[in-house]
């Protein structure tokens, strides 16, 4: 129950973070993505925090919450990137 709630709260954060990914469309078939440092640092900090909290007795719930946060952010970001890529491809495919 709580895991789904954390995931659902973090999914929109990931969708918003997908806007930070630098993208460029060269044609309707070619879209390039650049490295996103903010996302990279955030995920690594959360992974390290989950690893540390998972080793401390009695902190498993906090580690599980962090894991649901990671999954929510990653899923939202991936979905947002997919939507942006589709939009860029549609823009490039329009005649004119």
C-alpha positions in Angstrom: 0.0 0.0 0.0 2.6 2.6 1.1 5.0 1.4 -1.7 2.5 2.2 -4.4 1.8 5.6 -2.8 5.5 6.5 -2.7 5.8 5.3 -6.3 2.8 7.3 -7.4 4.2 10.4 -5.7 7.6 10.1 -7.3 6.4 9.3 -10.8 5.4 12.9 -11.6 8.8 14.0 -10.3 10.4 11.7 -12.9 8.1 13.0 -15.6 9.2 16.5 -14.8 12.9 15.5 -14.7 12.6 14.2 -18.2 12.4 17.9 -19.3 15.9 18.3 -18.1 17.3 15.8 -20.6 19.0 17.6 -23.5 17.6 16.3 -26.8 18.0 17.1 -30.4 16.1 15.8 -33.4 18.0 15.6 -36.7 15.2 13.9 -38.6 12.1 11.9 -38.0 14.3 8.8 -37.4 17.3 10.3 -35.5 16.9 11.8 -32.0 20.0 12.2 -29.7 20.0 12.4 -25.9 22.8 14.0 -23.9 24.0 13.0 -20.4 21.8 14.4 -17.6 24.1 15.1 -14.6 21.3 16.1 -12.2 19.5 12.8 -12.7 22.7 10.8 -12.4 23.7 12.4 -9.1 20.2 12.1 -7.6 19.9 8.4 -8.4 23.4 7.6 -7.1 22.7 9.4 -3.9 19.5 7.5 -3.4 21.2 4.2 -4.2 23.9 4.9 -1.7 21.4 6.0 0.9 19.4 2.8 0.3 22.5 0.7 0.6 23.5 2.3 3.9 20.0 2.2 5.4 19.5 -1.4 4.3 22.6 -2.4 6.4 21.3 -0.7 9.6 19.0 -2.9 11.7 15.5 -1.4 12.0 15.9 0.8 9.0 14.6 -1.6 6.3 11.4 0.4 6.0 13.3 3.6 5.1 15.4 1.6 2.6 12.2 0.2 1.0 10.8 3.8 0.8 14.0 4.9 -1.0 13.7 2.0 -3.4 10.1 2.9 -4.3 11.3 6.5 -4.8 14.1 5.3 -7.1 11.6 3.2 -9.1 9.1 6.0 -9.3 11.6 8.6 -10.5 13.2 6.2 -13.0 9.8 5.1 -14.5 8.5 8.6 -14.7 11.6 9.9 -16.4 11.7 7.1 -18.9 8.0 7.6 -19.7 8.6 11.4 -20.1 11.5 10.8 -22.4 9.4 8.5 -24.5 6.7 11.2 -24.8 9.3 13.9 -25.7 11.0 11.7 -28.3 7.6 11.0 -29.9 6.8 14.7 -30.0 10.2 15.5 -31.6 9.7 12.8 -34.2 6.2 14.1 -35.0 7.6 17.7 -35.4 10.3 16.5 -37.7 7.9 14.4 -39.8 5.6 17.4 -40.5 6.0 18.7 -44.0 7.0 22.3 -44.3 
